[in-house]
Amino acid sequence: MERAATVLKATGKPANGDAFRLDINALRAVSVVAVVGYHFQIPGFAGGFVGVDIFLVITGYLMTGKVLNDLALGRFSFIAFLLMRLRRIYPALVVMIASTIVVGWFVTLPNEYLKHLLQALSALIFQSNFAFNSDNGYFAMAAQTKPLLHTWSLSLEGQFYFWMPLVVPLVRQRSAPDLTPGKKPTEINRASGRYRETSAAAAVGCHRHRDCANR
């Protein structure tokens, strides 16, 4: 309770970092509509792929905020954080990949099916962005024949979920604001904001490695 009161007093926000955010969910909806419009080539959505950038920045902001909140409350656990994200992502991912493997057995040639199995494995371990980026060139399979191509962005998320909770505690430890009496709350707010800005910038920076998605 004392830690929660300290967080509330220092940041002006409740200690619970999992509260529903209508503005964030509205941004998510906009990003999804933009991406869908782009893929269906709807007029006016030529730049709809920027929706993926928006989604990654939202992820960076929310997840870094959660880690900072848990650190402030003294309850952060790297393993617990990873398991939480895996429980959120893996069930739907496994069902989707299993479905493509079953269908692929009947509709693809042996060599293509073997490539698909390797791509499925890379998606399961959040490395498909590297796998698809290496599968290019004159003899590469067409993008339309890669049903798991869209998992490149999910792999970016997975990599972010692994590295961010390792880096943020180190950054926080080296530059954490001093909560001693007399410390101005504005200085604390600025420090907290920089952590989240750094996270968003990291997500966008990783996103620059998505060349494979444009092929």
N, C-alpha and C positions, 0 to 999 in steps of 0.2 A: 504494500500500500504506500509506503514511504517513497519507493522508487517511482511508482505511478504518479504520485503527487509531485515529485520533482520534475518528471517529464512534462506534466501538464503546466506547471508553473514556468518551466524554462521555455517551452515551445508554444504554449497557448493552445495545444491540441491534446485530446485524450490519448491515453497510453495505448489504447486498442488500435493497432494499425490495420485491422481487417474490416473496418467499417465500410459500408456500401457507399460508393461514390457515383452519384448520378451523372456528373460531368464526365468522369472517366468512361463510364459505360456508353455514354453518348458518343464519345470519340471512337470507342471500339466499333460502334455501329456504323459510323461514318467511314472508318477504314475498311470494314468488310464490304460495304456497298461499293466503295471505290474500286476495290480489287475485283469484285464480281463483275462490275460494269466494264472494267478493263478487259477481262478475259472473254466476255461475251461481245466485245467490240461495240459497245453501245456508244453512240455519238455523245461527245462531251466528256468521256472517261479515258481519253488517250493517255493521261498521266495518272491513271488510277493505281498504278503499281506503288505510288507513294503511300498508299494505305498500309503496306507492309512496314515501311519506315515508321509510320505513326504507331503501329502496333508494337514494334520493338522498343520505341521510346517509352510507351506506356508501361511495358513490361519492366524496363529498367527503373522507371520511377517508382512503381508500386513495390517491386521485390526488394529494391534497395531500401525503401522506406520501412518495409517489414523487418529486414535484417537490423536496421538501425534501432527500430522500436524494441525488438527482442534484446539487443545488446544493452539498451538503456534499462530494461527491466531485469537484466541479468539472467535471462532464460534462453539465450541463443544457443542452438546446437547445429553444427554443420550437417551432421547425419540426419537429424530430424527435418531440416530444411530440404535436403535432397529427397528424402522419402516423401515429404509433402508434395513436392512438385511431380515426382514420379507417379504418385497415386492419382494426380490430376491428369497427367498426360498419357500414361502408358495403357490404360484399358482401351481407349478408343484407338490409339496407335496400333496396338497389337491386333485388334479386330480388323482394322483397315488393311494392314499388311497381310494378315492371314487370308483375307478375301482375295487380294490381288495374286497371292501365291496359288490359290486354288484355281482361280479363273485362268491365270497364266499357263497352268499345266495343259489346258485344253486349246488355247488360242495362240501360243507362241512357239517358235522353233526352238530346238534344244539349246543352241548357242545363246539365243536371246533370253531364254528362260534361266540359264546359268547366270547371265549378267543381272537378271532381275533378282535372283536370290542373293547375289552379292550386294546389290543396291538395298535390298530389304534388310540385310544384316547391318549395313552402314546406317540405315535409318534407325534401327533399334538401339544402336550405340551412339546416336547423335553425331554421326560423322558424314552424313549424306551430302552436305555441302561440298566437302572435299572430294567425295566419290564422283559426284556429277560434274564437278569442275574439271576433273581429270579425264572424264569421258567426253572428249570433244575432238574435233578434227574431221577430215574428209570421210573417214570410214566409221565415224561414230553413229550410234542409233539416233534417229530423229526424236526430237523432244516429245512428239505426240505418242511415241511408243514407250515412254517412261512414266508409268502410272504413279510412281513415287517421287517424281521430280519436285513436287510441291513441299516435300519434307525437308528441303534445304533450309527453309526459314525456321522450322521446328528444331533442326540440329543447332542452328545458331542460338536459339533459346536455351537448349540443353547445355551448350558450352558456357553460356552466360551464367546459368544457374550453378554451374560447378565452380567457375573462377570468381564470380562476384562475391559470394560469401566468404571466400578466402582472403580477398583483397580488402574489402570494406573494413573488417575489424582492425587490420594493420593500419589503414589510413586513419581510422577513428582514433586508434591508440596514439598515433603520432601527432594528430591535430585536433584532438577532442577539446571542446571549449571548457574553460574552467568554471565550474558551478559554485565557486566560493561566493559568500555573501558580498553583495555590492557589484557583482558582474552584471553588465547590461544585457537584458534578454535579446535585444536586437543583434548583438554579436553572436549569440547562440543560434538565433534563427538563420543568420547568414551562413554559419558553419554548416548547419544541417542542410541548407539549400544547396551548398556546394557539393556535398556528398551525392545528392540526388542528381545534380547536373552532371557530375562526373560519370555516374552510372548511365544516364541517358546518352552521353557522348560515347561511352564505350559500346553501347548497343548499336548506335548508328555507325560507329567505326567498324564493328564486325560486319555490319550489313553491306559494307563496300565490297566484301568478298563474295558477292552473290552473282558474279558474272554468268555462272552456269544457268541461272534462271532466265536469262535473256536469250539463250540459244534455242 
